[in-house]
Amino acid sequence: MNRLSQGCVLALIEVIRKLARNAQPLVIAGNTEFFSVGADLNEIARISGPEAYEFSKMGQKLMNEIKQFPAPVFAAVSGYCMGGGLDLALACHRRIAAPSAVFGHRGAALGLITGWGGTQRLPRLIGKARALEMLVAGEKIYAQEALRVGLIEDVVDDPVGEAVQRALSV
């Protein structure tokens, strides 16, 4: 499900920093069923307040590394893009999705809210009212609706291939 565990977030930070030296466009993708479902909730349940705060800062660092990447970063989204996974896609400069893509921030239903910047990026991208529906009501939206509201820029059958083509043309 491409969970963003503490180890995964640290590894992504390290890889993105190394890739930033080349200043080449980057494509971030998951698999056909899951872009990412966000943080590992089992791991979250085991950490204390101070550890949770540090994990939040770690996630913010990852999202800022992506946002500040010296070349375009594309999110190629297939399947579920939820919670911290949506934060990850929102940090990317451009987002392309498969018709099967599903976006959401379901944390509100679990009594959780992201600390990785999605609560700021989402309203800027799709407007405050629509973002509140997703963040507070935990509403999921599908690819065509995500396109309509401006969350993504295109719906294509092969988002990875399309993102690579666009990255190569930059």
CORMOBEL-V597051 format. One record per residue. N is the residue number from 1. OMEGA is omega in radians with two decimals (none if undefined). D_LAST is the distance of its C-alpha to the last C-alpha in whole Angstrom. Layout:
N_OMEGA_D_LAST + N_OMEGA_D_LAST
This chain:
1_3.13_30 + 2_3.11_28 + 3_3.14_30 + 4_3.10_29 + 5_3.10_32 + 6_3.13_32 + 7_3.12_31 + 8_-3.14_28 + 9_3.11_27 + 10_3.13_28 + 11_3.11_26 + 12_3.10_23 + 13_-3.11_23 + 14_-3.12_24 + 15_-3.11_21 + 16_3.08_19 + 17_3.11_20 + 18_-3.13_20 + 19_-3.13_16 + 20_3.13_16 + 21_-3.13_17 + 22_3.14_14 + 23_3.06_11 + 24_3.09_9 + 25_-3.05_8 + 26_3.05_11 + 27_3.07_12 + 28_-3.11_16 + 29_3.04_18 + 30_3.04_22 + 31_-3.05_24 + 32_-3.13_25 + 33_-3.05_28 + 34_2.89_27 + 35_2.99_23 + 36_3.07_26 + 37_3.08_29 + 38_-3.07_29 + 39_3.08_31 + 40_-3.04_34 + 41_3.07_37 + 42_3.10_40 + 43_3.13_38 + 44_-3.11_38 + 45_-3.09_42 + 46_-3.06_43 + 47_-3.11_42 + 48_3.12_44 + 49_3.14_43 + 50_3.11_42 + 51_3.11_40 + 52_3.10_38 + 53_3.12_37 + 54_3.10_36 + 55_3.08_34 + 56_3.11_32 + 57_3.12_31 + 58_3.10_30 + 59_3.08_28 + 60_3.12_27 + 61_3.11_26 + 62_-3.10_23 + 63_3.11_22 + 64_3.07_21 + 65_3.12_20 + 66_-3.11_17 + 67_-3.10_17 + 68_-3.14_17 + 69_-3.01_14 + 70_3.09_12 + 71_3.14_9 + 72_3.07_8 + 73_-3.12_11 + 74_2.95_11 + 75_3.08_15 + 76_-2.94_16 + 77_2.96_20 + 78_3.09_22 + 79_-3.03_26 + 80_3.09_27 + 81_-2.93_25 + 82_3.02_28 + 83_3.12_29 + 84_3.04_27 + 85_3.05_25 + 86_3.07_24 + 87_3.12_24 + 88_3.12_21 + 89_-3.14_19 + 90_3.12_20 + 91_3.12_19 + 92_-3.11_15 + 93_-3.12_13 + 94_-3.11_12 + 95_3.10_15 + 96_-3.05_15 + 97_2.99_19 + 98_3.08_21 + 99_-3.12_24 + 100_-3.05_26 + 101_3.09_25 + 102_-3.08_27 + 103_3.09_27 + 104_3.05_29 + 105_-3.00_31 + 106_-3.10_34 + 107_-3.12_35 + 108_3.12_38 + 109_-3.13_40 + 110_-3.10_40 + 111_-3.12_41 + 112_2.98_38 + 113_-3.09_35 + 114_3.05_32 + 115_-3.01_31 + 116_3.05_28 + 117_-3.13_27 + 118_-3.13_26 + 119_3.06_29 + 120_-3.07_27 + 121_-3.08_24 + 122_3.12_25 + 123_3.11_27 + 124_-3.07_25 + 125_-3.02_22 + 126_-3.13_25 + 127_-3.04_28 + 128_-3.07_31 + 129_-3.12_33 + 130_3.12_31 + 131_3.11_30 + 132_3.09_34 + 133_-3.14_34 + 134_-3.04_32 + 135_-3.06_33 + 136_-3.13_37 + 137_-3.14_38 + 138_-3.09_35 + 139_3.04_34 + 140_2.99_32 + 141_-3.09_29 + 142_-2.97_28 + 143_-3.08_24 + 144_3.08_25 + 145_3.10_27 + 146_3.08_24 + 147_-3.10_22 + 148_-3.09_25 + 149_3.09_25 + 150_3.10_21 + 151_3.12_21 + 152_-3.12_18 + 153_-3.13_16 + 154_3.01_17 + 155_-3.11_20 + 156_-3.13_19 + 157_-3.11_21 + 158_-3.08_19 + 159_3.12_16 + 160_3.13_15 + 161_3.14_15 + 162_3.13_13 + 163_3.11_11 + 164_3.12_10 + 165_3.13_9 + 166_3.11_7 + 167_3.14_5 + 168_-3.12_6 + 169_3.14_4 + 170_none_0
